[in-house]
Amino acid sequence: MPTTTQSNRTMTKADLVERIYENVGFSKKEAAEIVESVFEEMKQALESGDKIKISGFGNFVVRRKAARKGRNPQTNETIIISARKVLTFKPSQVLKAALNENGAG
């Protein structure tokens, strides 16, 4: 069985604040305000239907999914899955290259 070097660690908003505090030199309060502000701006842009493109990172896009037929696997009953919006992320070629620079596996 191949071994994996992937970490199971999750980066949180608090981790972002800490890294901005350490690397940029803002106070923790200022770093927290910046992170909150960036996320709020992104949220508002996506809610209004705008696409977010971050050069060297990727694109965030809200897509509409039409209503469709589905099946309840427990009862086999046919159900209608309502129309909804989903958030998609497509990484840039730069990010893809960075993720794969150490080779697959």
N, C-alpha and C positions, 0 to 999 in steps of 0.2 A: 504494500500500500504506500503511495507517495506521501511524503511529509509536506506539510504546508507551513509557511512562515507568516500567514496572515494573523493579525491581531484581532481579538474579539472586542477590543476597546471601542467605545462609542464617544465621539467628540460631542460635547454639549455646548450650549450657549455660554455657560460659565467658563468652559475651557477656552472658547474664543475670546472672551473678555480677558482672561488671564494672559493669553498670548499677546493680545494687543497691548495690555499693560506692560508686559515684559519687553516686547520688541519695539514699540513705538515710543513709550515713555509717558503716555497719558496716565492720569490717575485711574484707579479701578472704577471710580464713579463715572469719569469721562468715557472710559472704554466701554462700560456697560451702556451708557447713553448712545454711543456710536453704534454698537451692535443692535440695540433695540430700534434705533432710527433706520438702519439699513434694512432690517427685516420688515419693519412697518411699511417702508417705501416699496419694497418688493411685493408685499402682500396687497397693497393698494393697487399697484400696477397690474398684478395678475387678476384681481377682482374686477378691474375695469376692462379686462380683455387684452391688455397689452402683453407683448412678448418681452422677456428679459434676455438680453444677450450680453454675456460677460466674456469679453475677448480672452482667449487662452484658457477658458474654463468650460463654457457651454451655454446652452439655451434652455430656458424654462418657458413652456408654452401650455396654456390651458386649452384642452381639446374637448369638444362636445361628443358625447356618445349617445347615439339614438336609443330609444326604448327597444327592447328585444325580448323574445321568448326565452325562457329559461326553464329549468326543471329542479324541483326540490328533490335532492338525492334520497331523502328519508322516505318520502311518500310517493315519489315518481310523478307527482302532480305538476302540470304545466303552470308556470307563473309568468307574469310580465315583469321584467326588470325595467324599472323606470329610467327615463333619460337622465343623464347627469353630466357633470363636467369632471374631467380628470386632469391632474397636473402631470406633465411629462417633462423629462430632462434628457437632453441629448448632449453628451460630452463633446468638447471640441477635439480636433485632431491632436492638439498640443497636450491636452489632458490624457487622451487615450495613449499617446506615446509615452508620457511620464509613468502611467500605470503599468505599462508593459515593457519598460526599459530593462528590467531585470530578467526578462524572458517569461514564458508561460510555465506555470506549474511550480 
